[in-house]
Amino acid sequence: MARLLLIAAGGTGGHMFPAQALAEAMLARGWRVKLSTDERGARYAGGFPQAVKIEKLSSATFARGGLLAKLVVPLRIAGGVVSALWSQLTDRPAVVVGFGGYPSIPALTAAFLLRRPRMIHEQNGVLGRVNRLFASRVQTIACGTWPATLPDGIEGVATGNPVRQTVRDRAGAPYIPPGDYPMSLVVIGGSQGARILSDVVPAAVALLPQALRDNLRVAHQARDEDATRAEAAYAAAGVAAEIAPFFADIPRRLSEAQLVISRSGASSIADISAIGRPAILVPFAAATADHQSANARGLAEAEAAIVIPENRLDAATLAAQMAAVLENPRGAEIMAANALAQGRPDATERLVALVEDLAGDPT
């Protein structure tokens, strides 16, 4: 029987997208792949190949809910660990890889108790809470953002952040610089803290010169509760906008964009870099250890992106930076090229090599 890779991930698309990229690559190399997650994480697993068996385990976080919910967290995690132990005893994984998020706790705990080869992949420049918990309990830490801030005495391996096959298919797509023709603006807010973008971006678009607004087409990812307000603001500005809580075809939209406005989650940075597009980044101020600012640093230093701290984001500031890109075709081309140069197209292969090295010789 083919060797089994057990992937543990959940919480947000930021954890699941690189996990999906590894799953795709390992299936292509003849491995079996399981995904261990919880009910919430499973909602982000729709893009995984059908050959990946999804195993839903009980897990929980202390970061949500009231006192009663927090009291039952240990019980829910313990239940998940028991299920994970049974699963790994009955179908023994050759390697267990955690991608962060509290749904990865049961599988990684079971792998630690059973002494299975195990590693974690951290997408951000600072370890998340769960990955920090397991940092000293795994053989390898793969770092998607480099340099990464790691606990004292812990060393990591720079791999970059793997991107899904749909992103790789668009990698390096030719960039059409802004001009006097229809232009595409893509706004992606991530799963947390997108409300400020839904408030400020439409207001900033309204302040752009009429010539820019006449040519602008917007795809804006917004929460359901913010969508109606954002839609009305774009309409008042006379700008066509498509608004949805999630776009399944983000790679296509990025490849067609003249400008991207985004949070600086690790997966968003990886996608923008792989395809190569100018960006205005607004790091999520409440991100743990300000890791989104760390994520944005590489593109900013490469002059591929403009970074606006959340506490300095207002409509006038954003409009000025948008105009600076959209009214400067040559500058936008340079930004796109610089972004592409920051991409790590071999990130998936680097991660595959670490997995196979941990698994050792199958014979």
Residue pairs with C-beta under 8 A, 6 or more apart in sequence:
1 32
2 30
2 31
2 32
3 31
3 32
3 94
3 359
3 362
4 31
4 32
4 33
4 34
4 91
4 92
4 93
4 94
5 22
5 23
5 26
5 31
5 32
5 33
5 34
5 93
5 94
5 95
5 96
5 97
5 355
6 33
6 34
6 36
6 88
6 93
6 95
6 96
6 97
6 107
6 111
7 19
7 22
7 23
7 33
7 34
7 35
7 36
7 96
7 97
7 99
8 35
8 36
8 37
8 96
8 97
8 98
8 99
8 103
8 104
8 105
8 106
8 107
8 108
9 15
9 16
9 19
9 35
9 36
9 37
9 41
9 98
9 99
9 100
9 101
9 103
9 104
10 16
10 37
10 38
10 40
10 41
10 42
10 44
10 59
10 101
10 102
10 103
10 104
11 40
11 41
11 100
11 101
11 102
11 103
12 44
12 101
12 190
12 191
12 192
12 265
13 44
13 190
13 191
13 267
14 123
14 190
14 191
14 265
14 266
14 267
14 268
15 41
15 44
15 99
15 100
15 101
15 104
15 123
16 37
16 41
16 44
16 45
16 99
17 47
17 163
17 164
17 267
18 99
18 121
18 123
18 144
18 161
18 162
18 163
18 266
18 267
18 270
18 351
19 35
19 97
19 99
19 121
20 45
20 47
20 48
20 164
21 162
21 163
21 164
21 165
21 347
21 348
21 351
22 97
22 121
22 162
22 348
22 351
22 352
22 355
23 33
23 35
23 48
23 49
23 52
24 49
24 164
24 165
24 348
25 162
25 348
25 349
25 351
25 352
26 33
26 352
26 355
27 33
27 49
27 51
27 52
29 352
29 356
31 94
32 51
32 53
33 49
33 51
33 52
33 53
34 52
34 53
34 54
34 55
34 91
34 93
35 45
35 48
35 52
35 53
35 54
35 55
36 55
36 57
36 84
36 87
36 103
36 104
36 106
36 107
37 45
37 54
37 55
37 56
37 57
37 101
37 103
37 104
38 56
38 57
38 58
38 59
38 80
38 102
38 103
39 56
40 103
41 101
41 103
42 54
42 56
45 52
45 54
46 248
47 164
47 166
47 248
48 54
55 87
57 80
57 83
57 84
57 87
57 103
57 106
57 107
58 76
58 77
58 79
58 80
58 83
58 106
59 76
59 77
59 80
59 102
59 103
59 104
59 105
59 106
60 69
60 72
60 73
60 76
60 77
60 102
61 73
61 102
62 70
62 73
77 105
77 106
77 109
80 105
80 106
81 105
81 106
81 109
81 110
81 113
83 106
84 106
84 107
84 109
84 110
84 111
85 110
85 113
85 114
87 110
88 96
88 107
88 110
88 111
88 114
88 116
89 114
92 116
93 111
93 116
94 117
94 359
94 362
95 116
95 117
95 118
95 119
95 355
95 358
95 359
96 107
96 108
96 111
96 116
96 117
96 118
96 119
97 118
97 119
97 120
97 121
97 355
98 104
98 107
98 108
98 118
98 119
98 120
98 121
98 130
98 131
98 134
98 138
99 120
99 121
99 123
100 120
100 121
100 122
100 123
100 128
100 130
100 131
101 128
101 130
102 129
102 130
104 130
105 130
105 133
108 118
108 120
108 130
108 134
108 137
108 138
110 116
111 118
112 118
112 134
112 137
112 138
117 139
117 358
117 359
117 360
118 137
118 138
118 139
118 358
119 138
119 139
119 140
119 141
119 142
119 354
119 355
119 358
120 131
120 134
120 135
120 138
120 140
120 141
120 142
121 141
121 142
121 143
121 144
121 159
121 351
122 128
122 131
122 141
122 142
122 143
122 144
122 145
122 148
122 156
123 144
123 145
123 161
123 265
123 266
123 267
123 270
124 144
124 145
124 148
124 265
124 266
124 287
124 291
124 292
124 294
124 295
125 145
125 146
125 147
125 148
125 149
125 291
125 294
125 295
125 297
126 148
126 149
126 288
126 289
126 290
126 291
126 294
127 135
127 148
127 149
127 150
127 151
128 288
128 291
129 288
131 141
132 151
135 141
135 150
135 151
135 154
136 151
136 153
136 154
139 358
140 157
140 354
140 358
141 150
141 154
141 155
141 156
141 157
142 156
142 157
142 159
142 350
142 351
142 354
143 150
143 156
143 157
143 158
143 159
144 159
144 160
144 161
144 162
144 266
144 270
144 347
145 161
145 266
145 269
145 294
145 295
145 298
146 158
146 160
148 156
148 158
149 289
149 294
150 156
157 350
157 354
159 344
159 347
159 350
159 351
159 354
160 270
160 343
160 344
160 346
160 347
160 350
161 266
161 267
161 269
161 270
161 344
161 347
162 270
162 347
162 348
162 351
163 171
163 267
163 270
163 271
163 274
163 347
163 348
164 251
166 249
166 251
167 251
167 254
167 270
167 271
167 274
167 275
168 274
168 345
168 348
169 251
170 251
170 252
170 254
170 255
170 274
170 275
171 274
171 275
171 276
171 343
171 345
172 274
172 275
172 276
172 340
173 255
173 275
173 276
175 276
175 277
175 332
175 333
175 336
175 337
176 256
176 258
177 258
177 329
177 330
177 332
177 333
177 336
178 258
178 259
178 325
178 326
178 327
178 328
178 329
178 332
179 329
180 211
180 215
181 215
182 215
182 217
183 212
183 215
183 216
183 217
183 258
183 259
183 326
184 217
184 218
184 219
184 253
184 256
184 257
184 258
184 259
185 205
185 216
185 217
185 218
185 219
185 257
185 258
185 259
185 260
185 261
185 322
186 218
186 219
186 250
186 253
186 254
186 257
186 259
186 260
186 261
186 262
187 197
187 201
187 218
187 219
187 220
187 221
187 222
187 260
187 261
187 262
188 221
188 247
188 250
188 260
188 261
188 262
188 263
188 268
189 195
189 197
189 198
189 221
189 222
189 223
189 262
189 263
190 262
190 263
190 265
190 268
190 284
192 263
192 284
192 286
192 287
193 263
193 284
193 285
193 286
194 221
194 222
194 223
194 226
194 263
195 223
195 226
196 282
196 310
196 313
197 220
197 222
197 261
197 263
197 282
198 220
198 222
198 223
198 226
198 227
198 229
198 230
199 226
199 229
199 230
200 313
200 314
200 315
200 318
201 220
201 230
201 261
201 318
202 220
202 230
202 233
202 234
202 237
202 241
203 233
203 315
204 315
204 316
204 318
204 319
204 322
205 213
205 216
205 218
205 233
205 234
205 237
205 239
205 319
205 322
206 213
206 233
206 236
206 237
206 239
206 315
207 315
207 316
207 319
208 216
208 319
208 322
208 323
208 326
209 323
209 327
212 322
212 323
212 326
212 327
213 237
213 238
213 239
214 238
216 239
216 240
217 239
217 240
217 241
217 242
218 234
218 239
218 240
218 241
218 242
219 241
219 242
219 247
219 253
220 230
220 234
220 241
220 242
220 243
221 243
221 244
221 245
221 246
221 247
222 230
222 243
222 244
222 245
223 245
224 245
227 243
227 244
227 245
230 241
230 243
231 241
231 243
234 240
234 241
234 243
235 241
247 253
250 271
251 271
251 275
254 260
254 271
254 272
254 275
254 277
255 275
255 277
257 277
258 278
258 325
258 326
258 332
259 277
259 278
259 279
259 280
259 322
259 325
259 326
259 332
260 272
260 277
260 278
260 279
260 280
261 279
261 280
261 282
261 318
261 322
262 268
262 272
262 279
262 280
262 281
262 282
263 281
263 282
263 283
263 284
263 292
264 281
264 282
264 283
264 284
264 292
264 293
264 295
264 296
264 307
265 284
265 292
265 295
266 295
269 281
269 295
269 296
269 298
269 299
270 343
270 344
270 347
272 279
272 299
272 305
272 339
273 299
273 304
273 339
273 340
273 342
273 343
273 344
274 340
274 343
274 344
274 345
275 340
275 343
276 336
276 337
276 339
276 340
276 343
277 336
277 339
278 304
278 305
278 325
278 332
278 335
278 336
278 339
279 299
279 304
279 305
279 306
279 335
279 339
280 305
280 306
280 307
280 308
280 318
280 321
280 322
280 325
281 296
281 299
281 300
281 305
281 306
281 307
281 308
282 307
282 308
282 309
282 310
282 313
283 290
283 292
283 293
283 295
283 296
283 307
283 309
283 310
284 292
284 310
285 309
285 310
285 311
287 293
293 307
293 309
296 305
296 307
298 342
299 305
299 307
299 338
299 339
299 342
300 306
300 307
302 338
302 339
302 341
302 342
303 334
303 335
303 338
304 335
304 336
304 338
304 339
304 341
304 342
305 335
305 339
306 321
306 324
306 325
308 317
308 318
308 321
324 331
325 331
325 332
325 335
326 332
344 350
